[in-house]
């Protein structure tokens, strides 16, 4: 028998994408249940060629559900994920709530799916698995195969993050400001701290005492937890007037020599990576081309001569997919492949 899967936050950008990806990848589910807040009860969402009506998270019984894909924000996850986990339903949480909990694995399947083996063997597990930040997910997919080959010492990354990472209201603000500028309406910043249309804002999430933002700190902490605690990383995260798709300029220092040609061949064979790297006009990938795709695209691979054993890369991915919904579904797939049994079958 197949699995029973609930999607919490089904009316949001990521929740809708989760439903799309479950259908596209033909996840072995007998039943899909979209969940939302009480104000969205009965609202219709699409799952493949079917239309499903949302039920309320607050009144739902998870006792016979195998997976809950959680995309309802940290506040909701903090309250509900432990409750759901105690009903022996595996929660795969897209928020930041449990990412830094030592008892919760933080997983990108192409990078560290092996941690799921130990987690499934635990008798007292929380039944919560965390999804990383969108900017971290695509970064570590590109870093992992290179780290295996030459051992990464240090990473300097600058992100160019689309507004969809901040939610539907942020996307509406970019649209409204862009349209308004063309009809001479003064742009009004509501969601962002400054005008986002035709602009770049070097500020994502709250500022910390050291001057870095929480988004930048997340990339450091998550890369260490997922890939290697010894890697040194510094990030500058900026919001750009792009609807979907995050881009990253990545500079890497290795412990051992590695050439651009070697890196190109390694990445071509790596899971989840797609190399598009022609040294000609248009021989690289931009956010527009990556929308709707599963891959993490890597371009502009070249040697960085300012450090010993250095490389520079350009990394682009659909943040609603690999940065969120796709990675969540891939974690569920990895659990299925490891024999995580459906409750119906176990009964």
C-alpha positions in Angstrom: 0.0 0.0 0.0 1.1 3.6 -0.6 1.8 6.4 1.8 -0.6 9.0 3.3 1.0 12.5 3.0 -0.2 15.7 4.5 1.1 19.1 3.2 0.8 21.8 5.9 0.8 25.3 4.5 -0.6 24.1 1.2 -1.9 27.5 0.0 1.5 29.2 0.2 4.2 29.4 -2.5 6.2 26.4 -1.2 3.2 24.3 -0.2 1.7 24.6 -3.7 5.1 23.6 -5.1 5.3 20.6 -2.8 2.0 19.4 -4.2 3.2 19.9 -7.8 6.4 18.0 -7.1 4.7 15.1 -5.4 2.6 14.7 -8.5 5.4 15.2 -11.0 7.7 12.7 -9.3 4.9 10.3 -8.8 5.6 9.9 -5.1 4.0 6.6 -3.9 1.1 8.1 -2.1 -2.4 6.7 -1.8 -3.7 9.9 -0.3 -2.6 13.5 -0.3 -4.2 15.9 2.3 -3.6 19.7 1.9 -3.7 21.5 5.2 -3.9 25.2 6.0 -5.2 27.6 8.6 -8.9 27.9 9.5 -9.3 31.0 7.2 -8.3 28.8 4.2 -10.5 25.8 5.1 -12.2 24.6 1.9 -9.9 26.5 -0.4 -8.9 24.5 -3.5 -5.4 23.6 -4.5 -4.0 21.5 -7.4 -2.4 18.1 -7.2 -1.5 16.9 -10.7 -4.8 16.9 -12.7 -6.9 16.8 -9.5 -8.3 19.5 -7.3 -8.2 19.1 -3.5 -9.8 21.0 -0.8 -7.8 22.2 2.2 -8.6 21.0 5.7 -7.5 22.8 8.9 -4.3 21.9 10.6 -5.7 22.6 14.0 -8.4 19.9 13.7 -6.5 17.3 11.8 -5.7 13.8 13.2 -2.2 12.6 12.1 -2.4 9.2 13.7 -2.7 7.4 10.4 -0.5 9.8 8.3 3.0 8.7 7.3 4.5 12.1 6.3 3.7 15.7 7.1 5.5 18.1 4.8 5.5 21.3 6.9 5.7 24.7 5.2 3.6 26.8 7.5 6.4 28.9 9.1 8.5 28.6 12.2 5.8 29.7 14.7 3.4 27.0 13.5 6.1 24.4 13.2 7.3 25.0 16.7 3.8 24.3 18.1 2.7 21.5 15.8 5.7 19.6 14.5 6.5 18.0 17.9 2.8 17.1 18.4 2.6 15.5 14.9 5.9 13.7 15.5 4.5 12.2 18.7 1.8 10.6 16.6 4.5 8.6 14.8 4.1 10.8 11.7 7.4 11.9 10.2 7.6 15.7 9.8 9.8 17.2 7.2 10.0 20.8 8.2 10.8 23.6 5.7 11.1 26.3 8.4 14.2 27.3 10.4 12.7 26.1 13.7 14.5 22.8 14.2 17.5 23.2 11.8 20.0 23.8 14.7 18.6 21.2 17.1 21.2 18.6 17.7 18.5 15.9 17.8 17.1 16.8 14.4 18.9 15.9 11.2 19.4 18.7 8.7 19.3 17.0 5.3 20.1 17.6 1.6 19.8 14.1 0.1 22.6 14.6 -2.5 24.9 15.5 0.4 24.2 13.7 3.6 21.3 11.3 3.2 23.4 8.8 5.2 22.4 10.5 8.4 18.8 9.2 7.9 20.0 5.6 8.5 21.1 6.4 12.1 18.0 8.5 12.6 15.6 5.8 11.6 17.4 3.4 14.0 16.7 5.6 17.0 13.9 4.4 19.3 13.3 7.9 20.9 13.6 10.1 17.8 11.4 13.3 17.5 10.2 12.3 14.0 11.3 15.7 12.7 13.7 16.2 9.9 14.7 19.7 8.9 15.0 21.2 5.5 17.9 23.8 5.1 17.6 27.4 4.1 17.1 27.9 0.3 20.4 29.5 -0.2 22.3 26.8 1.7 20.6 23.9 -0.2 21.9 24.8 -3.6 25.3 25.8 -2.3 26.1 22.5 -0.6 24.9 20.5 -3.6 27.6 22.2 -5.6 30.2 22.0 -2.8 29.8 18.4 -1.8 31.5 16.6 -4.8 34.3 19.2 -4.8 34.9 18.8 -1.0 35.1 15.0 -1.5 37.8 15.5 -4.1 40.0 18.2 -2.7 38.7 19.1 0.8 37.3 22.7 1.2 39.0 25.0 3.7 37.1 28.3 3.1 34.1 29.6 1.1 33.2 33.2 0.3 29.7 33.5 -1.1 27.6 36.4 -2.3 23.9 35.6 -2.9 21.4 37.3 -5.2 18.1 36.0 -3.9 14.7 36.3 -5.5 11.7 37.8 -3.8 9.8 34.5 -3.8 12.0 33.5 -0.9 10.2 36.1 1.2 6.7 34.9 0.2 3.8 35.9 -1.9 3.5 39.4 -0.5 7.1 40.1 -1.5 6.4 38.9 -5.0 3.3 41.2 -5.1 5.4 44.1 -3.9 8.0 43.7 -6.7 5.1 43.5 -9.3 3.3 46.5 -7.9 6.4 48.6 -7.6 7.6 47.7 -11.1 4.2 48.5 -12.7 3.9 51.7 -10.6 7.3 53.0 -11.8 6.2 52.8 -15.4 3.1 54.9 -14.7 5.0 57.3 -12.4 3.5 56.1 -9.2 6.0 56.4 -6.4 7.2 53.0 -5.2 6.1 52.2 -1.7 8.2 49.8 0.4 6.0 47.6 2.7 7.5 44.2 2.9 11.1 45.2 2.2 13.1 47.9 3.9 13.7 49.8 0.6 12.4 49.8 -2.9 13.0 46.4 -4.5 12.0 47.2 -8.1 15.1 48.1 -10.2 17.2 47.9 -7.0 19.4 45.5 -4.9 18.9 45.3 -1.1 21.9 43.9 0.9 19.7 42.8 3.8 17.9 39.5 4.3 16.4 38.7 7.7 17.3 40.4 11.0 20.7 42.0 11.8 22.8 40.4 14.4 25.2 42.0 16.9 28.3 41.3 14.7 26.8 43.1 11.7 25.9 40.0 9.8 22.3 39.1 9.1 20.5 36.0 10.3 20.3 34.8 6.7 24.1 35.0 6.4 24.5 33.2 9.8 22.2 30.4 8.6 24.4 29.7 5.6 27.4 29.3 7.9 25.8 27.2 10.5 23.9 25.0 8.1 26.9 24.3 5.8 28.9 23.2 8.8 26.1 20.9 10.0 25.3 19.4 6.6 28.8 19.2 5.0 31.7 19.7 7.4 32.1 21.7 10.7 35.7 22.6 9.8 34.7 24.6 6.7 35.1 28.4 7.1 32.4 30.3 5.4 31.5 34.0 5.1 28.3 35.2 3.2 26.8 38.4 2.0 23.1 37.9 1.2 21.2 40.4 -1.1 17.7 40.5 -2.3 17.3 41.3 -6.1 14.3 42.1 -8.3 13.9 38.6 -9.6 10.6 36.7 -9.0 12.0 33.1 -8.7 15.5 31.7 -8.7 18.5 32.3 -6.4 22.0 33.0 -7.7 25.3 32.7 -5.9 28.8 33.8 -6.7 31.0 31.3 -4.8 34.7 31.5 -4.2 36.3 28.3 -2.7 39.7 27.7 -1.2 40.8 24.0 -1.1 43.4 22.1 0.9 44.6 20.3 -2.2 45.1 21.4 -5.8 42.1 21.3 -8.2 41.8 22.8 -11.7 38.7 24.2 -13.3 38.7 21.4 -15.8 38.7 18.8 -13.0 36.0 20.6 -11.2 33.9 20.7 -14.3 34.1 17.0 -14.8 33.4 16.2 -11.2 30.3 18.4 -11.1 29.0 16.9 -14.4 28.9 13.5 -12.7 27.5 14.8 -9.4 23.9 14.1 -8.3 21.7 17.1 -8.6 24.2 19.2 -10.5 23.9 20.5 -14.1 27.0 22.1 -15.6 26.4 24.8 -18.3 29.7 26.4 -18.7 30.6 27.7 -22.1 33.0 30.6 -22.4 30.9 32.5 -24.8 27.9 34.9 -24.7 25.0 33.3 -23.0 27.1 30.2 -22.1 25.8 30.2 -18.5 22.5 29.9 -16.6 20.5 32.7 -15.1 17.5 32.5 -12.8 15.0 32.8 -15.7 16.2 29.5 -17.2 16.2 27.5 -13.9 12.6 28.1 -13.0 10.6 24.9 -12.8 13.7 22.7 -13.0 15.0 20.2 -10.4 18.7 20.8 -10.9 21.3 23.1 -9.3 23.0 24.8 -12.3 26.7 25.6 -12.2 28.4 28.0 -14.6 31.5 30.3 -14.8 33.8 27.6 -13.4 37.3 29.1 -13.2 40.5 29.2 -11.2 40.8 31.9 -8.5 44.5 33.0 -8.6 44.2 35.2 -5.5 44.5 32.1 -3.2 46.3 28.8 -3.4 44.0 26.1 -4.8 41.1 28.4 -5.5 38.0 28.1 -7.7 35.2 30.5 -8.5 31.7 29.3 -9.5 28.3 30.7 -10.4 25.4 28.6 -8.9 21.7 29.1 -9.8 18.6 27.1 -8.7 14.9 27.5 -8.4 14.6 28.4 -4.7 11.0 27.2 -4.5 12.1 23.8 -5.7 15.6 22.7 -4.7 15.7 25.4 -2.0 12.4 24.2 -0.4 9.7 21.9 -1.9 11.9 19.6 -4.0 14.4 19.0 -1.2 11.5 18.2 1.2 10.0 15.6 -1.2 13.5 14.2 -1.8 13.9 13.6 1.9 10.6 11.7 1.9 11.8 9.7 -1.1 15.1 8.9 0.7 13.1 7.6 3.7 11.0 5.4 1.5 14.1 4.0 -0.2 15.4 3.2 3.3 12.4 1.1 4.1 10.4 3.6 6.1 7.1 1.7 6.2 3.7 3.1 5.6 1.3 2.8 8.6 -1.3 1.1 6.5 1.2 -1.6 5.5 2.5 -1.9 9.1 -1.0 -2.4 10.3 
